[in-house]
Amino acid sequence: MAIITIARGCFSHGREIAEEVAGMLGYECISHEVLVEASRFFHVSEKKLLESIHDAPSILEKITHAREKFLSRIQAALLEHVKEDNVVYHGYAGHMLIPGISHVLKIRVIAEMEDRIAFLQKKKNVSRDQAIQFLEKEDKHRTDWYHYVYKADMSDPHLYDIVLNVGRLQIRDACDLICAVAKRDTFKATPESKKAIHDLALSSHVQAALQDVCEAEVSANDGIISIHVKARKLRKTGFTSPQLQDHVREKIRADLTTEIVGVVRDIPGVKDVACDIDLPYYS
């Protein structure tokens, strides 16, 4: 079966469509639950995780890459949740957080601004001006976030398999279309695509777990984790001999290897860890 991701602007009926599609297909429907799971597993504030996928990044965050760290934890939690398939996920960037998996059906739901304004007024009992101000602010936040994190335009249709404009196309029409496509062989899981998402879920979990240890490139293959850490620069002083400098470099690499293996080996699904850590170098 398939995994369905539904990207939507706020008050564009994406939630209703996701819940209806999940009911029609007998799938699980998730969104906010992913934040809760990521918060509990990685011991990170749920509020911080929500901010990481909502607000545009500050200058400080662009320097420290704090937002990417939170996002990697959300990705790990999402992949762990959807790896067994039969899931509809509606929320931020699901289509970007599950890359390269053939049985993921990527949907974008859009609606005309006037329809969104009317829907928001009805739901929240606010004035037209308040509705417009809210929607414009939310749209800008999401656009800025996409540009920063993915260097992409969220409205680009090439990011999705189907773009549905809810207006003349009614909600039930949109649901029927999504269900029909999800049942096609194109989006059925294969042994290869199931292996791919399990490997991706495990490598993402390891990547997130190492966020506070080092920057690393991680891949997984049937439980075998390969980790590469690029060389870090050390400040050279005039008071150490070349022999001592070499000893320090080797010690740093050995200690980092021990720390990485200690973090990764107890992650469920990990069978073995192969570390390739470049020696630090002096500038």
JOKA-V198490 format. One record per backbone hydrogen bond with DSSP energy under -0.5 kcal/mol. NH is the residue of the N-H (numbers start at 0). CO is the residue of the C=O. E is the energy in kcal/mol with one decimal. If there is no record, write none. Layout:
NH/CO/E ; NH/CO/E
This chain:
2/102/-2.2 ; 3/86/-2.9 ; 4/2/-0.5 ; 4/104/-2.4 ; 5/88/-2.9 ; 6/4/-0.6 ; 6/106/-3.0 ; 8/108/-0.9 ; 11/8/-1.1 ; 16/12/-2.0 ; 17/13/-2.6 ; 18/14/-2.6 ; 19/15/-2.2 ; 20/16/-2.9 ; 21/17/-2.4 ; 22/18/-1.9 ; 23/19/-2.4 ; 24/20/-2.3 ; 25/21/-1.3 ; 26/21/-2.1 ; 27/85/-2.3 ; 29/27/-0.5 ; 29/87/-2.6 ; 33/30/-1.3 ; 34/31/-0.8 ; 35/31/-1.5 ; 36/32/-2.4 ; 37/33/-2.6 ; 38/34/-2.6 ; 39/35/-2.3 ; 40/36/-2.6 ; 41/37/-2.4 ; 42/38/-0.7 ; 43/38/-1.4 ; 48/44/-2.0 ; 49/45/-2.4 ; 50/46/-2.3 ; 51/47/-1.9 ; 52/48/-0.9 ; 52/49/-0.8 ; 53/50/-1.2 ; 54/50/-1.4 ; 61/57/-1.8 ; 62/58/-1.4 ; 63/59/-2.4 ; 64/60/-2.3 ; 65/60/-0.6 ; 68/64/-1.3 ; 69/65/-1.9 ; 70/66/-2.5 ; 71/67/-2.1 ; 72/68/-1.1 ; 73/69/-1.8 ; 74/70/-2.7 ; 75/71/-2.0 ; 76/72/-2.1 ; 77/73/-2.7 ; 78/74/-2.7 ; 79/75/-2.0 ; 80/76/-1.6 ; 81/77/-2.4 ; 82/78/-1.4 ; 84/81/-2.5 ; 85/1/-1.3 ; 86/1/-0.9 ; 87/27/-3.1 ; 88/3/-3.2 ; 88/86/-0.5 ; 89/29/-2.0 ; 89/87/-0.5 ; 90/5/-1.0 ; 93/90/-0.7 ; 95/92/-0.8 ; 96/92/-1.9 ; 97/93/-1.0 ; 100/97/-0.7 ; 101/99/-0.6 ; 103/100/-1.4 ; 104/2/-3.3 ; 104/102/-0.6 ; 105/103/-0.7 ; 106/4/-3.0 ; 106/104/-0.6 ; 107/161/-2.3 ; 108/6/-2.8 ; 109/163/-2.9 ; 111/165/-0.6 ; 115/111/-2.2 ; 116/112/-2.8 ; 117/113/-2.2 ; 118/114/-2.3 ; 119/115/-2.7 ; 120/116/-2.5 ; 121/117/-2.0 ; 122/118/-2.4 ; 123/119/-2.9 ; 124/120/-1.6 ; 130/126/-2.2 ; 131/127/-2.6 ; 132/128/-2.4 ; 133/129/-2.3 ; 134/130/-2.5 ; 135/131/-2.5 ; 136/132/-1.9 ; 137/133/-2.5 ; 138/134/-2.7 ; 139/135/-1.9 ; 140/136/-2.3 ; 141/137/-2.4 ; 142/138/-2.3 ; 143/139/-2.8 ; 144/140/-2.3 ; 145/141/-2.4 ; 146/142/-2.2 ; 147/143/-2.2 ; 148/144/-2.9 ; 149/145/-2.4 ; 150/145/-0.7 ; 150/146/-0.8 ; 151/145/-1.0 ; 153/151/-0.6 ; 155/152/-2.3 ; 158/155/-1.8 ; 159/156/-1.7 ; 160/105/-2.4 ; 161/105/-1.8 ; 163/107/-3.0 ; 165/109/-2.9 ; 165/163/-0.8 ; 166/164/-0.7 ; 166/168/-1.3 ; 168/164/-0.7 ; 169/167/-0.8 ; 173/169/-2.4 ; 174/170/-2.4 ; 175/171/-2.5 ; 176/172/-2.2 ; 177/173/-2.3 ; 178/174/-2.6 ; 179/175/-2.2 ; 180/176/-2.2 ; 181/177/-2.6 ; 182/178/-1.3 ; 183/180/-1.6 ; 186/183/-1.4 ; 187/184/-1.7 ; 188/0/-0.7 ; 193/189/-2.7 ; 194/190/-2.0 ; 195/191/-2.2 ; 196/192/-2.1 ; 197/193/-2.1 ; 198/194/-2.7 ; 199/195/-2.3 ; 200/196/-2.5 ; 201/197/-2.1 ; 202/198/-2.6 ; 203/199/-2.3 ; 204/200/-1.9 ; 205/201/-2.4 ; 206/202/-2.6 ; 207/203/-2.4 ; 208/204/-2.2 ; 209/205/-1.6 ; 210/207/-1.1 ; 212/209/-2.1 ; 213/209/-2.3 ; 215/213/-0.6 ; 216/227/-3.0 ; 217/215/-0.5 ; 218/225/-2.0 ; 220/223/-1.6 ; 223/220/-1.6 ; 224/222/-0.7 ; 224/271/-2.8 ; 225/218/-2.6 ; 225/223/-0.5 ; 226/224/-0.5 ; 226/273/-2.9 ; 227/216/-2.6 ; 228/275/-2.1 ; 229/227/-0.5 ; 233/280/-3.4 ; 239/236/-0.6 ; 244/240/-2.4 ; 245/241/-2.3 ; 246/242/-2.0 ; 247/243/-2.5 ; 248/244/-2.3 ; 249/245/-2.3 ; 250/246/-2.3 ; 251/247/-2.5 ; 252/248/-2.1 ; 253/249/-2.5 ; 254/250/-2.7 ; 255/251/-2.3 ; 256/252/-2.3 ; 257/253/-2.2 ; 258/254/-2.2 ; 259/255/-2.7 ; 260/256/-2.5 ; 261/257/-2.1 ; 262/258/-1.7 ; 263/259/-2.6 ; 264/260/-2.4 ; 266/263/-2.0 ; 269/266/-2.1 ; 270/222/-3.0 ; 271/222/-1.5 ; 273/224/-3.2 ; 274/272/-0.5 ; 275/226/-3.1 ; 277/228/-2.7 ; 277/275/-0.6 ; 280/231/-2.2 ; 282/233/-2.4
